[in-house]
């Protein structure tokens, strides 16, 4: 099975942003730390588990309710011994089940842990973690789903919240499958952090025996409540998911809402109509094309229209069940709501991953695999910044940059959202999610070497859908295809002995494993996305200035960058393999949007030998960032030889 080693690479006294939105703030007083993930990999057979067997009056509740199980096992090696794993079950998750009773629980494993125990722990209105409300011993466990029923059911009341989980024994042997028993799945309408209770010593950054938050963005822990009611309605449709394809739209455009509809009744529903409204006005609807059996779900994407005169600002799309079997619902389900903004400008999201790495880091080929995959998948929309600070003997070592709080490698931050995560497991998922954003700011950038080719003159153009005077801009230089012949250029590789089959023969990581092109303990490599300069000074203070931005004006920022790296990098660097990046940050330091471009020569000669005053197309992408070789119908993003980009409508 695949294995993820959850290490205490960063220690944060508060929960991550994702967790705070689902757990009352004061619960943070009970959580001792926040851990990112590291990963090793051996294939799991948990995914072949049997589906849930429920009574007619029973339902599943949790952050995801399918039968999916993790293909990777999770472990917490810094806290070996008898631990607990749990999810925080928020009032939002329980909203549909008020009045029902919690009668049991099921939990998924990638490795059997022997005897266990399920538990349901109270979380009070102030966020304090209290005593167990219910528990049940589990005499033995299996790979897959494990189900146990409480002796006494717990009735769900409005605003109730719980910690729901199970006991397991954590191993400390990194090479043993027994150390990676927990199932985590990238399913559900939102990703909730995993909570682990164990004894993390101070030497590993912990506070002893305590709850710790694993906010690794890799998915939801496989824990689901079994709820029951003796008064189920005959016909009732609930919204299990209701989310729009964007978080911002322009007036007069069309959006899409993704819905997961659930028949919570006891009878078959032959037909139903879903009504979509904005401000009380119908903007779309869905009429079922097939029947919906009891205790089953149906996924559908439905278009809706934004009126040309829709006011700018925060807006909500409301979904309601208008009719069931040609009649008004006798038992109304929950109304669904998706919030978004109406703006007069909408921009394409570009995503930045800043990765802490180094040639002396044996697990850092994971980051190299992630960077390569994301570059191939998203083209110019993905901007990877390899910050070589792990070991000072690295010829690409560069300590002149922002202090981002990295303490272990490989680790990364995506769009500076405050979460330090593993680039291959958490980072890829985080970039995929961040690509769904609709930024309030659009950025483009150009760069040209000065006459002596010692500095780069950068020019960024910033457009905005909002007014702000406290945003900032950062410039970065990246070097590609950097390599050398000395031993210091060789990359350490702890993955060289791993079998590619245990990773599903995934090509981006397999090249660094046994039998792969780089499957050696140390290997030579052409390093990409390497930080070689920025607008930060030696004190990590950004020297570039943005000024006020507004929807009524375009802001142009000029800045000159030098190469801050060692002589070894300057000797290895080809002037045709340098990119300039511009990143716009909000008042909280999060990257709102960014852009990149190849640096041209002082004479106007572009990367591919094109004269700038004969500006021509050098690359073409779809609107979602996929590179294409020929024009495709719809909006194409065309990259020009001077580093600029233009939108072209192809009919």
Phi and psi in degrees as a GROMACS rama.xvg file:
@    title "Ramachandran Plot"
@    xaxis  label "Phi"
@    yaxis  label "Psi"
@TYPE xy
-68.348  148.361  UNK-2
-131.627  136.933  UNK-3
-116.253  121.495  UNK-4
-88.315  112.147  UNK-5
-88.9807  106.934  UNK-6
-109.427  160.599  UNK-7
-88.9629  60.6974  UNK-8
-72.7889  -24.3768  UNK-9
-137.854  145.131  UNK-10
-123.673  115.745  UNK-11
-128.233  129.638  UNK-12
-75.9318  -20.3523  UNK-13
-106.439  160.515  UNK-14
-70.4399  161.064  UNK-15
-69.0765  165.734  UNK-16
-55.7561  -41.8488  UNK-17
-60.8305  -42.0271  UNK-18
-70.0134  -37.7277  UNK-19
-63.7549  -26.9991  UNK-20
-74.165  -16.8601  UNK-21
-112.814  -18.1342  UNK-22
-120.159  136.492  UNK-23
-52.3534  143.251  UNK-24
-55.3264  -38.3095  UNK-25
-72.3937  -12.3869  UNK-26
-62.9567  -24.2363  UNK-27
-59.706  -23.4837  UNK-28
-66.8425  -21.7962  UNK-29
-97.0598  -5.36635  UNK-30
-107.133  123.335  UNK-31
-85.3856  -23.2588  UNK-32
-167.867  169.596  UNK-33
-127.282  117.381  UNK-34
-111.802  129.996  UNK-35
-79.7675  177.923  UNK-36
-111.676  149.658  UNK-37
-121.885  158.606  UNK-38
-135.1  138.58  UNK-39
-121.371  174.479  UNK-40
-144.55  125.174  UNK-41
-140.444  138.321  UNK-42
-61.7755  142.903  UNK-43
-105.761  146.13  UNK-44
-103.846  13.7059  UNK-45
-68.2259  -22.7123  UNK-46
-67.7848  -11.4649  UNK-47
-93.5207  15.5464  UNK-48
-66.135  154.804  UNK-49
-72.6879  153.222  UNK-50
-71.3853  167.75  UNK-51
-65.9074  143.145  UNK-52
-114.291  103.292  UNK-53
-110.932  151.989  UNK-54
-71.9453  164.204  UNK-55
-60.3505  -28.6049  UNK-56
-99.066  12.0986  UNK-57
-108.315  149.934  UNK-58
-137.861  162.354  UNK-59
-100.555  141.866  UNK-60
-134.544  139.121  UNK-61
162.916  -171.563  UNK-62
-75.2493  -19.7161  UNK-63
-148.396  150.734  UNK-64
-129.887  16.8064  UNK-65
-86.0837  177.612  UNK-66
-88.9628  6.42757  UNK-67
-60.7733  143.874  UNK-68
-131.454  159.161  UNK-69
-70.1233  141.184  UNK-70
-85.4208  -5.58112  UNK-71
-128.294  139.036  UNK-72
-93.8067  145.214  UNK-73
-110.282  140.483  UNK-74
-134.981  166.874  UNK-75
-134.815  65.55  UNK-76
-64.6712  -21.2664  UNK-77
-74.3643  -7.3462  UNK-78
-132.119  67.3807  UNK-79
-68.4462  154.911  UNK-80
120.188  -157.591  UNK-81
-85.2396  108.477  UNK-82
-116.655  175.583  UNK-83
-125.975  145.978  UNK-84
-124.335  138.511  UNK-85
-154.291  162.945  UNK-86
-115.534  153.744  UNK-87
-90.2931  117.508  UNK-88
-93.4607  104.335  UNK-89
-80.7811  162.145  UNK-90
-56.9161  -31.0833  UNK-91
-64.237  -39.9793  UNK-92
-66.4873  -33.3267  UNK-93
-90.952  -2.26512  UNK-94
-54.2974  -42.0819  UNK-95
-73.1852  -12.9764  UNK-96
-114.265  12.5033  UNK-97
-59.0823  130.601  UNK-98
95.2139  -19.1886  UNK-99
-77.973  171.404  UNK-100
-119.608  137.156  UNK-101
-81.9942  115.356  UNK-102
-108.815  -13.9877  UNK-103
-173.525  -169.659  UNK-104
-155.85  151.638  UNK-105
-130.342  147.156  UNK-106
-138.248  146.531  UNK-107
-103.689  142.553  UNK-108
-129.796  146.304  UNK-109
-98.4673  -8.86596  UNK-110
-150.723  132.201  UNK-111
-66.3796  136.195  UNK-112
-110.971  12.0258  UNK-113
79.4306  -140.736  UNK-114
-69.93  150.726  UNK-115
-147.744  -170.743  UNK-116
-159.029  131.487  UNK-117
-92.8333  153.104  UNK-118
-148.983  153.637  UNK-119
-128.402  115.399  UNK-120
-111.603  137.581  UNK-121
-72.189  141.917  UNK-122
-123.166  116.997  UNK-123
-79.872  177.372  UNK-124
-66.0647  -17.9629  UNK-125
-94.0761  2.56414  UNK-126
89.0566  9.50162  UNK-127
-81.1169  137.501  UNK-128
-85.4921  119.941  UNK-129
-102.425  -147.156  UNK-130
-86.8789  164.054  UNK-131
-67.8057  130.704  UNK-132
-86.1492  -31.3159  UNK-133
-154.605  150.198  UNK-134
-152.615  160.718  UNK-135
-155.872  127.757  UNK-136
-70.3466  143.568  UNK-137
-118.907  112.68  UNK-138
-67.9726  -33.5433  UNK-139
-152.028  157.374  UNK-140
-124.626  161.647  UNK-141
-131.347  161.685  UNK-142
-69.7937  124.787  UNK-143
118.206  -151.673  UNK-144
-83.9422  137.125  UNK-145
-120.45  129.643  UNK-146
-122.065  137.342  UNK-147
-143.647  150.028  UNK-148
-114.787  138.133  UNK-149
-72.6105  150.428  UNK-150
-70.1331  -36.8676  UNK-151
-123.076  120.312  UNK-152
-68.3567  155.158  UNK-153
-114.667  120.407  UNK-154
-75.5301  137.539  UNK-155
-89.2157  124.688  UNK-156
-111.256  161.413  UNK-157
-57.735  135.819  UNK-158
70.7807  11.7827  UNK-159
-65.3557  150.033  UNK-160
-147.447  146.368  UNK-161
-141.743  158.315  UNK-162
-99.6674  123.667  UNK-163
-121.696  125.032  UNK-164
-168.123  -157.226  UNK-165
-153.181  160.066  UNK-166
-87.3455  149.366  UNK-167
-157.227  159.256  UNK-168
-98.5671  122.762  UNK-169
-94.8991  125.801  UNK-170
-86.455  166.625  UNK-171
-117.32  -1.07363  UNK-172
-85.1246  111.275  UNK-173
-62.0283  -24.7103  UNK-174
-89.9082  -5.80514  UNK-175
-96.6639  134.439  UNK-176
-60.064  -28.2811  UNK-177
-63.6172  -17.8532  UNK-178
-84.8295  -2.28822  UNK-179
-131.969  63.1577  UNK-180
-88.4762  -19.1719  UNK-181
-82.8048  138.025  UNK-182
-93.4722  130.033  UNK-183
-128.86  132.674  UNK-184
-127.978  133.626  UNK-185
-83.2952  63.0184  UNK-186
-129.459  159.741  UNK-187
109.303  161.691  UNK-188
-76.8304  -18.5503  UNK-189
-147.357  153.418  UNK-190
-98.6366  118.501  UNK-191
-99.3347  144.137  UNK-192
-67.0722  154.272  UNK-193
-93.2405  137.578  UNK-194
-111.511  130.464  UNK-195
-124.086  135.126  UNK-196
-109.547  116.137  UNK-197
-162.337  178.484  UNK-198
-101.284  94.56  UNK-199
-97.2961  114.8  UNK-200
-70.1277  160.768  UNK-201
-61.0894  -30.7082  UNK-202
-63.4748  -22.0603  UNK-203
-102.233  9.6893  UNK-204
90.4091  10.5345  UNK-205
-97.726  -174.495  UNK-206
-126.15  34.0895  UNK-207
80.6287  -147.938  UNK-208
-74.2981  112.979  UNK-209
-167.245  169.961  UNK-210
-81.0559  138.806  UNK-211
-129.078  141.838  UNK-212
-95.8666  121.706  UNK-213
-102.198  89.026  UNK-214
-97.2826  73.4436  UNK-215
-103.204  3.21202  UNK-216
60.8201  11.0469  UNK-217
-90.3416  -6.79262  UNK-218
141.917  -170.842  UNK-219
-97.8623  138.963  UNK-220
-63.0744  140.41  UNK-221
-79.336  77.3082  UNK-222
-132.744  126.727  UNK-223
-136.75  136.439  UNK-224
-82.2063  148.278  UNK-225
-106.872  115.198  UNK-226
-112.255  154.526  UNK-227
-144.849  153.963  UNK-228
-146.686  140.35  UNK-229
-88.7697  1.10655  UNK-230
-127.412  46.232  UNK-231
-64.4404  141.458  UNK-232
-69.8339  158.827  UNK-233
-67.9231  -45.6355  UNK-234
-140.942  119.386  UNK-235
-153.709  130.976  UNK-236
-109.658  127.65  UNK-237
-111.669  150.878  UNK-238
-91.4494  110.683  UNK-239
-83.8014  -25.5185  UNK-240
-148.028  142.726  UNK-241
-156.047  97.4992  UNK-242
-143.069  140.898  UNK-243
-86.1333  159.822  UNK-244
-75.2681  -15.5829  UNK-245
-138.725  165.143  UNK-246
-106.07  2.72854  UNK-247
-152.183  140.893  UNK-248
-137.299  158.291  UNK-249
-97.5367  151.02  UNK-250
-56.3272  142.926  UNK-251
80.1308  13.387  UNK-252
-111.143  178.945  UNK-253
-121.321  140.102  UNK-254
-118.774  -179.85  UNK-255
-135.128  136.739  UNK-256
-114.299  132.451  UNK-257
-96.8039  124.285  UNK-258
-122.577  138.438  UNK-259
-113.022  112.709  UNK-260
-102.988  136.06  UNK-261
-125.361  127.266  UNK-262
-85.2927  101.423  UNK-263
-88.8418  3.75739  UNK-264
-88.4687  -177.218  UNK-265
-101.102  -7.48634  UNK-266
-117.948  157.216  UNK-267
-67.461  137.631  UNK-268
-105.785  118.453  UNK-269
-79.8919  -38.503  UNK-270
-152.359  155.678  UNK-271
-159.629  157.915  UNK-272
-127.568  129.971  UNK-273
-106.003  129.524  UNK-274
-104.555  134.35  UNK-275
-113.629  126.822  UNK-276
-133.445  151.874  UNK-277
-129.169  120.616  UNK-278
59.6193  31.7801  UNK-279
84.8048  -5.36631  UNK-280
-101.755  134.896  UNK-281
-69.5018  127.405  UNK-282
-121.421  -1.3492  UNK-283
176.37  165.965  UNK-284
-158.841  163.106  UNK-285
-136.078  127.542  UNK-286
-110.268  127.172  UNK-287
-60.4995  144.769  UNK-288
-102.228  -8.98709  UNK-289
-151.848  161.49  UNK-290
-70.1373  159.228  UNK-291
-126.742  113.297  UNK-292
-76.6017  159.411  UNK-293
-57.9863  143.737  UNK-294
59.7134  33.2478  UNK-295
-129.186  161.371  UNK-296
-118.486  161.442  UNK-297
-142.338  130.197  UNK-298
-102.519  134.913  UNK-299
-151.26  145.955  UNK-300
-110.717  129.25  UNK-301
-126.885  130.739  UNK-302
-76.2051  151.586  UNK-303
-142.309  156.726  UNK-304
-109.013  137.466  UNK-305
-97.0347  121.824  UNK-306
-63.4093  148.744  UNK-307
-62.316  -31.0955  UNK-308
-98.9488  17.1537  UNK-309
-63.7192  126.055  UNK-310
-62.3839  148.936  UNK-311
-71.3684  152.691  UNK-312
118.823  -170.19  UNK-313
-65.6538  134.077  UNK-314
-141.418  154.458  UNK-315
-129.037  139.019  UNK-316
-98.9267  128.275  UNK-317
-110.576  132.543  UNK-318
-112.979  130.349  UNK-319
-135.685  154.265  UNK-320
-85.3602  110.479  UNK-321
-79.5219  -40.3853  UNK-322
-153.512  152.059  UNK-323
-129.479  122.368  UNK-324
50.5874  48.8583  UNK-325
64.2344  23.5402  UNK-326
-141.485  154.945  UNK-327
-60.0101  139.951  UNK-328
-59.1219  127.349  UNK-329
-69.3654  -32.2135  UNK-330
-124.002  96.3082  UNK-331
-60.6633  141.53  UNK-332
-87.9454  -170.471  UNK-333
-74.944  143.008  UNK-334
-80.8107  139.278  UNK-335
-104.384  149.946  UNK-336
-140.538  135.957  UNK-337
-128.036  124.37  UNK-338
-99.4337  145.068  UNK-339
-157.907  175.869  UNK-340
-107.828  147.663  UNK-341
-104.341  122.348  UNK-342
-129.758  157.707  UNK-343
-87.5881  -6.02854  UNK-344
-139.836  136.67  UNK-345
-129.191  132.826  UNK-346
-119.158  158.369  UNK-347
-78.4296  133.516  UNK-348
-79.5279  128.924  UNK-349
-112.389  144.776  UNK-350
-122.368  136.751  UNK-351
-111.081  127.014  UNK-352
-111.941  117.215  UNK-353
-100.815  118.079  UNK-354
-114.566  131.718  UNK-355
-86.1338  119.453  UNK-356
-150.65  -179.096  UNK-357
174.964  157.894  UNK-358
-67.5788  -24.15  UNK-359
-85.6195  0.159882  UNK-360
-92.698  110.342  UNK-361
-70.7075  -21.6676  UNK-362
-95.1148  -1.83673  UNK-363
-69.7293  -15.2324  UNK-364
-57.0902  -22.4315  UNK-365
-60.4192  -42.767  UNK-366
-66.3999  -37.2428  UNK-367
-63.8005  -39.9966  UNK-368
-64.8829  -41.5483  UNK-369
-63.7141  -45.2694  UNK-370
-60.1408  -44.8668  UNK-371
-63.9579  -44.4598  UNK-372
-61.1498  -45.9151  UNK-373
-69.3855  -36.9735  UNK-374
-62.7221  -42.9991  UNK-375
-68.3551  -35.1981  UNK-376
-77.7974  -41.6061  UNK-377
-112.76  -4.77846  UNK-378
59.1476  -137.262  UNK-379
-68.0492  -14.7083  UNK-380
-71.5669  -20.061  UNK-381
-101.454  132.623  UNK-382
-124.831  107.824  UNK-383
-98.2837  135.087  UNK-384
-122.669  106.931  UNK-385
-85.8659  109.498  UNK-386
-97.0059  101.84  UNK-387
-85.0719  91.1704  UNK-388
-131.206  3.95642  UNK-389
-67.5039  -44.9224  UNK-390
-135.04  133.379  UNK-391
-68.3334  -19.1172  UNK-392
-76.8526  -6.69315  UNK-393
-65.9769  124.044  UNK-394
-63.1943  -17.9667  UNK-395
-97.3335  9.9427  UNK-396
-55.7601  129.838  UNK-397
-144.48  110.542  UNK-398
-102.59  9.15138  UNK-399
-101.068  86.6616  UNK-400
-164.127  179.115  UNK-401
-64.1893  148.731  UNK-402
-89.5367  104.572  UNK-403
-100.035  1.05658  UNK-404
85.4778  16.2862  UNK-405
-68.8075  139.051  UNK-406
-127.906  -11.7236  UNK-407
-145.483  155.647  UNK-408
-127.571  147.442  UNK-409
-81.2145  140.243  UNK-410
-148.07  160.528  UNK-411
-150.791  165.432  UNK-412
-127.885  133.997  UNK-413
-104.455  120.275  UNK-414
53.648  26.5192  UNK-415
50.5602  48.3496  UNK-416
-85.3346  4.53902  UNK-417
92.756  -4.36613  UNK-418
-107.197  123.922  UNK-419
-95.4688  120.171  UNK-420
-138.527  166.735  UNK-421
-74.4651  133.884  UNK-422
-66.796  -33.1655  UNK-423
-81.1856  -41.5274  UNK-424
-89.7863  -71.0019  UNK-425
-68.4588  -37.4178  UNK-426
-64.5655  -43.1348  UNK-427
-61.8162  -46.7511  UNK-428
-62.2598  -39.5283  UNK-429
-65.0139  -39.0644  UNK-430
-66.0477  -42.7644  UNK-431
-57.4576  -44.2963  UNK-432
-66.9449  -42.5844  UNK-433
-65.3599  -28.8542  UNK-434
-63.5133  -18.7905  UNK-435
-79.3084  -6.83106  UNK-436
-69.4115  157.677  UNK-437
-123.27  94.1422  UNK-438
-70.1436  154.1  UNK-439
-82.4363  -6.43343  UNK-440
-131.574  140.312  UNK-441
-112.064  141.478  UNK-442
-132.674  140.43  UNK-443
-135.137  156.197  UNK-444
-146.194  149.858  UNK-445
-131.48  155.075  UNK-446
-148.456  142.621  UNK-447
-142.341  140.475  UNK-448
-66.3048  148.68  UNK-449
-76.538  177.678  UNK-450
-58.5299  -36.0079  UNK-451
-88.461  -0.725763  UNK-452
54.7264  40.3667  UNK-453
-111.574  -16.4131  UNK-454
-139.696  160.343  UNK-455
-116.864  125.769  UNK-456
-90.192  112.327  UNK-457
-104.599  143.93  UNK-458
-132.926  119.569  UNK-459
-110.817  139.542  UNK-460
-114.405  124.989  UNK-461
-119.192  124.561  UNK-462
-110.858  155.594  UNK-463
-144.711  149.067  UNK-464
-97.8871  -2.33579  UNK-465
-132.907  169.956  UNK-466
-103.594  131.912  UNK-467
-155.338  141.117  UNK-468
-114.809  -0.890438  UNK-469
-119.907  21.5256  UNK-470
-85.793  161.143  UNK-471
-134.498  167.027  UNK-472
-131.229  140.052  UNK-473
-124.771  135.882  UNK-474
-108.306  144.211  UNK-475
-138.834  144.217  UNK-476
-109.347  134.328  UNK-477
-120.421  138.628  UNK-478
-109.45  139.142  UNK-479
-116.426  159.49  UNK-480
56.6277  40.6832  UNK-481
-85.7095  130.82  UNK-482
-156.57  163.032  UNK-483
-152.242  173.699  UNK-484
-103.693  -12.6846  UNK-485
-80.4955  163.777  UNK-486
-60.1475  -33.0873  UNK-487
-63.4968  -20.0487  UNK-488
-82.9221  -12.1137  UNK-489
-75.5415  138.777  UNK-490
-90.1513  127.551  UNK-491
-69.7774  146.062  UNK-492
-146.008  101.945  UNK-493
-81.3524  -4.79139  UNK-494
-92.8937  -1.45747  UNK-495
-62.2159  -24.9538  UNK-496
-91.6072  -1.69025  UNK-497
-80.5442  142.762  UNK-498
-80.0426  126.063  UNK-499
-56.8452  -29.2546  UNK-500
-62.6684  -28.8562  UNK-501
-72.4817  -13.4844  UNK-502
-105.553  16.2896  UNK-503
69.6362  20.7326  UNK-504
54.834  32.2203  UNK-505
-65.3355  125.641  UNK-506
-67.6687  -33.0574  UNK-507
-70.2885  -34.1529  UNK-508
-91.4403  -27.9667  UNK-509
-63.4838  -27.4849  UNK-510
-64.4048  -18.5262  UNK-511
-101.186  3.49914  UNK-512
-103.596  -176.418  UNK-513
-55.1637  125.995  UNK-514
85.7156  -7.86917  UNK-515
-80.1431  168.808  UNK-516
-56.4622  -36.1212  UNK-517
-114.165  28.1309  UNK-518
-82.4825  50.9892  UNK-519
-123.718  160.324  UNK-520
-61.2327  -30.4941  UNK-521
-138.97  136.03  UNK-522
-143.133  154.773  UNK-523
-85.3702  148.517  UNK-524
-155.022  151.248  UNK-525
-93.1379  103.8  UNK-526
-77.6445  134.071  UNK-527
-112.9  163.54  UNK-528
58.6518  35.6108  UNK-529
-87.906  127.931  UNK-530
-64.7309  121.308  UNK-531
-125.087  -3.21834  UNK-532
179.69  159.044  UNK-533
-163.151  177.127  UNK-534
-85.7122  5.86158  UNK-535
-84.4218  145.959  UNK-536
-95.0248  -175.73  UNK-537
-64.421  -17.2702  UNK-538
-95.1431  11.0432  UNK-539
64.9518  29.2856  UNK-540
-102.124  127.584  UNK-541
-71.8829  129.01  UNK-542
-96.7395  -10.2105  UNK-543
-83.9998  151.641  UNK-544
-131.575  135.795  UNK-545
-96.4674  -45.2787  UNK-546
82.5296  -177.742  UNK-547
-70.2947  145.43  UNK-548
-124.443  153.222  UNK-549
-158.385  162.603  UNK-550
-68.2849  -14.5279  UNK-551
-91.8621  -5.90719  UNK-552
-146.124  154.476  UNK-553
-102.461  130.187  UNK-554
-101.203  129.374  UNK-555
-112.753  127.413  UNK-556
-121.346  130.488  UNK-557
-113.067  141.428  UNK-558
-154.684  143.585  UNK-559
-108.195  126.499  UNK-560
-113.368  142.167  UNK-561
-109.035  169.383  UNK-562
-91.5268  118.7  UNK-563
-90.9081  -9.0408  UNK-564
-77.9608  179.087  UNK-565
-69.044  166.473  UNK-566
-58.385  -34.1434  UNK-567
-58.3373  -37.8573  UNK-568
-70.741  -43.4379  UNK-569
-59.7139  -36.664  UNK-570
-71.5501  -32.4237  UNK-571
-86.2715  -12.9857  UNK-572
-81.7862  131.194  UNK-573
-95.4278  130.363  UNK-574
-63.9183  -18.7554  UNK-575
-85.1021  -2.57574  UNK-576
-118.525  42.8557  UNK-577
-122.895  136.03  UNK-578
-119.432  149.702  UNK-579
-111.013  139.553  UNK-580
-123.881  139.358  UNK-581
-122.53  128.854  UNK-582
-123.443  130.025  UNK-583
-100.615  128.246  UNK-584
-113.085  145.085  UNK-585
-83.6945  -174.19  UNK-586
-71.5008  -7.91103  UNK-587
-101.934  3.5756  UNK-588
85.9101  6.47656  UNK-589
-85.4174  141.435  UNK-590
-74.0268  119.097  UNK-591
-83.6227  -43.7447  UNK-592
-162.709  166.977  UNK-593
-155.9  170.652  UNK-594
-153.07  159.649  UNK-595
-141.201  157.604  UNK-596
-157.649  150.806  UNK-597
-70.9058  142.073  UNK-598
-82.0612  131.24  UNK-599
-95.3535  169.075  UNK-600
-79.6703  166.253  UNK-601
-62.9004  -24.074  UNK-602
-87.4798  -0.876216  UNK-603
92.921  9.69851  UNK-604
-81.8617  121.989  UNK-605
-83.0038  176.403  UNK-606
-52.4324  -39.3951  UNK-607
-100.51  20.4157  UNK-608
81.2352  22.6859  UNK-609
-97.7668  132.261  UNK-610
-71.9582  132.259  UNK-611
-62.8438  -33.0492  UNK-612
-77.1305  -2.9086  UNK-613
-115.896  57.172  UNK-614
-58.1953  121.786  UNK-615
-130.921  166.421  UNK-616
-72.673  134.41  UNK-617
-118.984  -15.6199  UNK-618
-160.725  156.228  UNK-619
-140.398  140.094  UNK-620
-135.094  154.648  UNK-621
-73.9852  173.191  UNK-622
-64.2396  -24.1385  UNK-623
-96.9791  14.0023  UNK-624
91.6634  4.87679  UNK-625
-79.8415  128.184  UNK-626
-73.0068  137.004  UNK-627
-129.963  153.675  UNK-628
-93.6957  -23.526  UNK-629
-132  156.922  UNK-630
-58.2804  140.953  UNK-631
-122.025  149.825  UNK-632
-58.506  138.167  UNK-633
109.673  -160.296  UNK-634
-83.3849  125.213  UNK-635
-109.893  140.3  UNK-636
-97.8693  116.759  UNK-637
-107.936  124.357  UNK-638
-94.2918  128.718  UNK-639
-99.4622  164.399  UNK-640
-68.045  -16.8594  UNK-641
-89.1589  5.97139  UNK-642
93.2006  -9.4359  UNK-643
-81.6899  164.073  UNK-644
-127.674  147.734  UNK-645
-135.672  150.039  UNK-646
-94.0678  133.137  UNK-647
-127.436  130.808  UNK-648
-90.9107  120.452  UNK-649
-106.646  121.975  UNK-650
